[in-house]
Amino acid sequence: MASSVVSLSLSNGTTTPQLKANSFRKFKLAQVHLRRISCSTSREISLESRRRVAPSLTCKQRRSVELLTRCGGVSSSSGDFPTEKGRSFGEWVEFVGEAVSTAFPVWVSVGCLLGLVKPGAFNWVTPDLTIIGLTITMLGMGMTLTLDDLRGALKMPKELFAGFLLQYSVMPLSAFLVSKLLNLPSHYAAGLILVGCCPGGTASNIVTYIARGNVALSVLMTAASTLSAVIMTPLLTAKLAKQYVAVDALGLVKSTLQVVLLPVLAGAFMNQYFQRVVKFVSPLMAPIAVGTVAILCGTAIGQNASAILTSGKQVVMACVLLHLSGFLFGYLLSRLLRIDVASSRTVSIEVGMQNSVLGLVLAAEHFGNPLTAVPCAVSSVCHSIIGSVLAGVWRRSAPKQLED
């Protein structure tokens, strides 16, 4: 009874006679009584009301009343370390998953180093396992969305067009200029330009997911640039590298549907209609995404370790400059176009990360010199490391529109 009076008077922001010191002595409000007050009531206590009440209470009584405001704030957020009492197994899994995701750059670096030092460590990774890992990852990303999110992304023509334009202007031109600046040999220059003319890759969606960017926009941008690659990649490569490459249009459409669009749509559908299942598995999805990228990077390094070691610092420097240019100008130009922070980060990641696997395939099929594929292999590592570092930084400073 007494605790109810205290809670009511505090939430109304007025000081009533029940709040006087003698009232507290009369009802002998102890800490155990205060704990019984419901959290929903205590959350209504504002700082202003506590300031009004404070003068009429002694220090000891003020500390007791302060417990009212802590009823809804005792439990930690998902980013805090779980307390020993009252933490479920699921909350521990969520905490560990967050810790693993935040260390994204570390795991990618470990995978790359292992692939370089011990290439055979990733021999078990087959193309089928790669597709399964990517599909599961994209399904997990879809679980963070709803069908309304995807419809909302379709209503962002400015962002989609900006991403498409920057994808096929910043990266091809940067690749061409970097190859001239560093005076790369013709085979390395052709490989670098080929990477710059490729569409955005699935890894950009994963990095956007880890970085808490606009995943729906990222998925649609990847789909748009990939489907357009049938025309844009051969055209730009022929103009800049003086080498025409044919792109398998049917293969690109099939892989885009299989690895990108269908899993994301399935995840969004589950999130809308099977929320209990999504709530159960969602804490595992971010660590799976991190592990998938780390393994794929290690695999790419392992398969091309000898070529990477013999290519020297020049190719590595060229790939680093290429992707830094993509990330930097993708973000700055998006902001100049007055695109919001979350979407600008998404565009930056999409522009900075290329489909290097497609570049490897095209280099092997259409260029006579096998060294042309080396920049494609190095590129996959460079954009993953730079992207993972950005994801780790941006994950800690999510834009307000996404936090809300």
Secondary structure, DSSP 8 states (H G I E B T S, - for coil): -HHHHHHHHHHHT---GGGSHHHHHHHT--HHHHHTS-HHHHTT--HHHHHHHGGGS-HHHHHHHHHHHTTTTSS--TTS---SSS--HHHHHHHHHHHHHHTHHHHHHHHHHHHHH-GGGGTT--HHHHHHHHHHHHHHHHTT--HHHHHHHHT-HHHHHHHHHHHTTHHHHHHHHHHHHTT--HHHHHHHHHHHTS-B-HHHHHHHHHTT--HHHHHHHHHHHHHHHHHHHHHHHHHHHS------HHHHHHHIIIIIIHHHHHHHHHHHH-HHHHHHHHHHHHHHHHHHHHHHHHHHHHHTHHHHHHH-HHHHHHHHHHHHHHHHHHHHHHHHTT--HHHHHHHHHHHH-B-HHHHHHHHHHH-S-GGGGHHHHHHHHHHHHHHHHHHHHHHTT--HHHH-
